[in-house]
Amino acid sequence: MTNCKAFAWLLLPLLALANLFHLPWTVWLTLEQLQTGWGYSTNMEMGVLYPWLTELLLLPVILLALILLIFAAVKKQRGGILGVDLAFLLLLLAQYGVTNLFIHT
């Protein structure tokens, strides 16, 4: 097993947990947008600091995933586990985008 694949296996549960930790905020803000209609900002008031704190605390996981993908690209490694890590990373970034979109809309 190469170093990149070992690192990818170690990063997989971190990315899965990061998605799970951020999921409640994404669901909450999505349901709130669906209830109030599009174009209104959130009713969380100062509570928006909690999703932002979660995003800040999960930032090292994103940085580790980006480092992994850079190393894998340099070493020209491909594999299923790297694809799964990339999918989890893209899902987490999509959650960041949706959450911040609904906070600022």
C-alpha positions as CSV (number, residue, x, y, z in Angstrom):
1,M,0.0,0.0,0.0
2,T,1.4,3.4,-1.0
3,N,1.7,6.3,1.4
4,C,-1.1,8.2,-0.5
5,K,-3.5,5.4,-0.2
6,A,-2.7,4.9,3.5
7,F,-3.2,8.6,4.1
8,A,-6.5,8.4,2.1
9,W,-7.7,5.5,4.3
10,L,-6.9,7.6,7.4
11,L,-8.6,10.7,6.0
12,L,-11.8,8.8,5.0
13,P,-13.4,8.7,8.5
14,L,-12.4,12.3,9.1
15,L,-14.1,13.5,6.0
16,A,-17.2,11.4,6.8
17,L,-17.4,12.8,10.3
18,A,-16.9,16.3,9.0
19,N,-19.8,15.9,6.7
20,L,-21.9,14.5,9.6
21,F,-21.0,17.4,11.9
22,H,-21.9,20.0,9.3
23,L,-25.1,18.2,8.1
24,P,-27.4,19.6,10.9
25,W,-26.7,23.2,9.9
26,T,-27.3,22.4,6.2
27,V,-30.6,20.7,6.9
28,W,-31.7,23.4,9.4
29,L,-31.0,26.3,7.0
30,T,-32.4,24.4,4.0
31,L,-35.7,23.7,5.8
32,E,-35.9,27.3,7.0
33,Q,-35.5,28.5,3.4
34,L,-38.2,26.1,2.2
35,Q,-40.6,27.3,5.0
36,T,-40.0,31.1,4.6
37,G,-39.6,31.1,0.8
38,W,-36.5,32.1,-1.2
39,G,-34.9,35.5,-0.7
40,Y,-35.2,35.9,3.1
41,S,-32.3,35.7,5.4
42,T,-32.1,33.3,8.2
43,N,-33.9,33.8,11.6
44,M,-30.9,32.4,13.5
45,E,-29.7,36.0,14.3
46,M,-26.4,35.5,16.2
47,G,-26.8,31.8,16.0
48,V,-25.1,31.9,12.6
49,L,-21.9,31.9,14.5
50,Y,-22.4,28.2,15.3
51,P,-22.3,27.0,11.7
52,W,-19.3,29.3,11.0
53,L,-17.6,27.9,14.1
54,T,-18.2,24.4,12.8
55,E,-16.8,25.4,9.5
56,L,-13.7,26.9,11.1
57,L,-13.1,23.8,13.2
58,L,-13.5,21.5,10.2
59,L,-11.1,23.6,8.1
60,P,-8.0,21.4,9.0
61,V,-9.8,18.3,7.5
62,I,-10.4,20.2,4.3
63,L,-6.7,21.2,4.2
64,L,-5.6,17.7,4.8
65,A,-7.8,16.4,2.0
66,L,-6.4,19.1,-0.4
67,I,-2.9,18.1,0.6
68,L,-3.7,14.4,-0.1
69,L,-5.2,15.2,-3.5
70,I,-2.1,17.3,-4.5
71,F,0.3,14.5,-3.4
72,A,-1.8,11.9,-5.3
73,A,-1.8,14.1,-8.4
74,V,2.0,14.6,-8.2
75,K,2.6,10.8,-7.7
76,K,0.0,10.1,-10.5
77,Q,-1.9,7.7,-8.2
78,R,-5.5,6.7,-8.9
79,G,-7.7,4.5,-7.0
80,G,-11.2,4.0,-5.5
81,I,-10.3,5.4,-2.1
82,L,-9.0,8.6,-3.5
83,G,-12.3,9.0,-5.4
84,V,-14.3,8.4,-2.3
85,D,-12.2,11.0,-0.4
86,L,-12.7,13.5,-3.3
87,A,-16.4,12.9,-3.3
88,F,-16.6,13.5,0.5
89,L,-14.5,16.6,0.1
90,L,-16.8,17.9,-2.7
91,L,-19.9,17.1,-0.6
92,L,-18.4,19.0,2.4
93,L,-17.6,22.0,0.2
94,A,-21.1,21.9,-1.2
95,Q,-22.5,22.0,2.3
96,Y,-20.3,25.0,3.1
97,G,-21.6,26.7,0.0
98,V,-25.3,26.0,0.6
99,T,-25.1,27.0,4.3
100,N,-23.4,30.3,3.6
101,L,-25.7,31.0,0.7
102,F,-28.8,30.6,2.9
103,I,-27.2,32.6,5.7
104,H,-26.5,35.6,3.3
105,T,-29.6,35.3,1.2
